Amino acid sequence: MNSFVETLSPAARNHAEARIDYYTDLSQAVLRSLRELSDVNLQFSRDLLEDSTNALRTALLTPPNERDANAAPQRAEAVTHKLQSYQQKLAQVASDFQAELTQIAQQRVPEAARTASELADAGRKAAGKHLVDEASRFTSLAQQNQAFPQAASMQSADEGNKN
């Protein structure tokens, strides 16, 4: 028994390979971007947790009269800078992802379109050949049917059933 791949026409096989390559590249780009996004989120979360822990430690362990009045605005400013950095990193991940998708499309779409066109041409040729074969078969059957004399019951069908 032939495997499915062995039954594919060369045009179908080429198109399937082009589509598989295209989707593989897209999947890898998505996974890379997700990994980068996870790394950015993980680092931001770690930094935020560390800063929050230090701020809580300071707030709980430092007597109120020894606390620095400028510490809270400085911590807020530091958090603001970290948020801005986080936003920039997220924007960079998104921008890199978009650029990679564009590059993949420029590389893979023309090949997929070419193989799709070849597959459509092969389909049209096969359909045309099938149509010609069926027309020939129909013509042959019609000629064979004309070669047989009609049965007597068929010749008098217009008269109705007189039995």
C-alpha positions in Angstrom: 0.0 0.0 0.0 1.3 3.4 -0.9 1.7 6.1 1.8 -0.1 9.3 1.4 3.1 11.2 0.5 3.8 8.7 -2.3 0.4 9.3 -3.8 0.9 13.1 -4.1 1.7 14.6 -7.4 5.0 16.4 -7.7 3.1 19.7 -7.8 1.2 18.9 -4.6 4.3 17.7 -2.9 6.2 20.9 -3.8 3.3 23.0 -2.5 3.0 21.0 0.7 6.7 21.4 1.3 6.6 25.2 0.7 3.6 25.6 3.0 5.3 23.4 5.7 8.5 25.5 5.5 6.5 28.7 5.7 4.5 27.6 8.7 7.5 26.2 10.4 9.4 29.5 10.1 6.3 31.3 11.4 6.0 29.0 14.4 9.7 29.4 15.2 9.4 33.1 15.1 6.4 33.1 17.4 8.2 30.8 19.8 11.3 33.0 19.8 9.2 36.1 20.5 7.3 34.4 23.2 10.6 33.3 24.8 11.9 36.9 24.6 8.6 38.2 26.0 8.8 35.7 28.9 12.4 36.7 29.6 11.5 40.4 29.7 8.5 39.7 32.0 10.5 37.5 34.2 13.3 40.1 34.7 10.8 42.8 35.3 9.0 40.7 37.9 12.2 39.8 39.6 13.3 43.4 39.8 9.9 44.6 41.0 9.8 41.9 43.7 13.3 42.7 44.9 12.5 46.5 45.0 9.2 45.8 46.8 10.9 43.5 49.3 13.5 46.1 50.0 10.9 48.8 50.4 8.8 46.7 52.7 11.9 45.7 54.7 12.9 49.3 55.1 9.4 50.4 56.1 9.0 47.6 58.7 12.5 47.6 60.1 13.4 51.3 60.1 11.9 53.4 63.0 9.8 56.2 61.7 12.1 58.9 63.1 15.1 57.4 61.2 13.4 57.2 57.8 14.6 59.4 55.0 11.8 61.7 53.8 13.2 61.7 50.2 13.3 57.8 50.0 9.7 57.4 48.9 9.9 59.8 46.0 13.2 58.3 45.0 11.7 54.8 45.0 8.8 56.0 43.0 11.1 57.5 40.4 13.1 54.3 40.3 9.9 52.3 39.7 8.9 54.8 37.0 12.3 54.3 35.2 11.9 50.5 35.5 8.4 50.7 34.0 9.7 52.8 31.1 12.5 50.4 30.5 10.0 47.5 30.6 7.8 49.2 28.1 10.7 49.9 25.8 11.8 46.2 26.0 8.2 45.1 25.2 8.1 47.5 22.3 11.5 46.1 21.0 10.2 42.5 21.3 7.1 43.4 19.3 9.1 45.4 16.7 11.6 42.5 16.3 8.7 40.0 15.9 7.1 42.2 13.3 10.3 42.5 11.4 10.9 38.8 11.5 7.4 38.1 10.3 7.9 40.5 7.4 11.2 38.8 6.5 9.6 35.3 6.6 6.8 36.5 4.4 9.1 38.1 1.9 11.2 34.9 1.8 8.4 32.2 1.9 5.3 33.7 0.3 6.6 33.9 -3.3 7.6 30.2 -3.2 4.2 29.2 -1.7 2.4 31.3 -4.4 4.5 29.7 -7.2 3.9 26.2 -6.0 0.2 26.9 -5.5 0.0 28.1 -9.1 1.8 25.0 -10.3 -0.6 22.9 -8.3 -3.6 24.7 -9.8 -2.2 24.2 -13.3 -1.7 20.5 -12.6 -5.3 20.3 -11.3 -6.6 22.0 -14.4 -4.6 19.7 -16.7 -5.8 16.6 -14.7 -9.4 17.9 -14.8 -9.2 18.6 -18.6 -7.8 15.1 -19.2 -10.5 13.5 -17.0 -13.2 15.5 -18.9 -11.8 14.4 -22.3 -11.6 10.8 -21.1 -15.2 10.9 -19.8 -16.4 12.5 -23.0 -14.7 9.8 -25.0 -16.2 7.1 -22.8 -19.7 8.7 -23.1 -19.3 8.9 -26.9 -18.3 5.3 -27.1 -21.2 4.2 -24.9 -23.6 6.3 -27.0 -22.3 4.7 -30.2 -22.6 1.2 -28.7 -26.2 2.0 -27.7 -27.1 3.1 -31.2 -25.7 -0.1 -32.6 -28.2 -2.2 -30.6 -31.7 -2.4 -32.1 -34.4 -1.0 -29.8 -36.6 -3.5 -28.0 -40.1 -3.8 -29.4 -41.5 -2.5 -26.1 -39.4 0.6 -26.4 -40.6 1.2 -30.0 -44.2 1.2 -29.0 -43.8 3.1 -25.8 -45.8 6.1 -27.1 -48.9 3.9 -27.5 -48.9 3.1 -23.8 -49.3 -0.2 -22.1 -52.1 -2.1 -23.8 -52.0 -5.2 -21.5 
